[in-house]
Amino acid sequence: MGEYEFHPAANLFPMMTDAELEALGGDMLQNAQREEIILYKGQILDGRNRYRACLLKGINPRFREERTPDPYAFVASANLHRRHLDASQRAMIAANLATLRDGQNKAAGASPDAPTQTDAAKLLEVSRPSVQRARYVKEHGVPDLVDAVKGGDVKVKPAAEFAKAVPPLDQQRLIGEHGSAAAAVKAVQAKADRAAQVMPRKVPDPKPAADRAEARARLDAARATYVATVEAAHLTMTQRTDEIRQVVRRLYVEGLPGLRLLLRSIAAS
């Protein structure tokens, strides 16, 4: 019988190391296989490590077919607390889960029914921003950085900040210089913290405020001059109107001689 294939959901969680598989196989030789390997539509959904340990030690594995409506939720539930993963590690798994939904791993047989980013965050009991940071680390971080978060050596938030601040080629160089991804992330974070502490606080420039005050004063003076000019013109027009009325009245009452007399008095004034 040929080897079983792994369901895409099963591949979300990391495999044991060779030493751990050796120890698991040795334990099963002495104490038998305690938990059955879960199959879903002919593929291994849960129990890859048990399956590999059985093959390693020549043990005949025991299987059980599972008809779960949601294979991804089943795997998340079975492995979430068994693995004792921290929030950053779970966020990386959730990012992988959401990536399957996006179709980026369809070549590996991913299901279009894989959870969305929000659903994946809920399944792995992390926040959606944590999943977004994990995805950024996956897409912009070098493999050593990604592995450090998956292994629990670096938290996902500082890892994402490191990936944003440092180009990939420099990421690998810094990791090599500092000996590990964790040390490189701490060094870059410490440098950023020191720069933030010595950066002078920006003092507001008083010149723009003074310029606005001066412009406002000029505008007020121009407005006052305009109002005074209009009022003076109005007064002059009123006076001339009164004079014209007197001319008309004198012409009507006294005739032409009276008009001449009035005009002389106006000219004299």
Secondary structure, 3 states (H helix, E strand, C coil): CCCCCECCCHHHCCCCCHHHHHHHHHHHHHHCCCCCEEEECCEEEECHHHHHHHHHHCCCCCEEECCCCCHHHHHHHHHHCCCCCCHHHHHHHHHHHHHHHHCCCHHHCCCCCCCCHHHHHHHCCCCHHHHHHHHHHHHHCCHHHHHHHHCCCCCHHHHHHHHHHCCHHHHHHHHHHHCCHHHHHHHHHHHHHHHHHHCCCCCCCHHHHHHHHHHHHHHHHHHHHHHHHHHHHHHHHHHHHHHHHHHHHHHHHHHHHHHHHHHHHHHHC
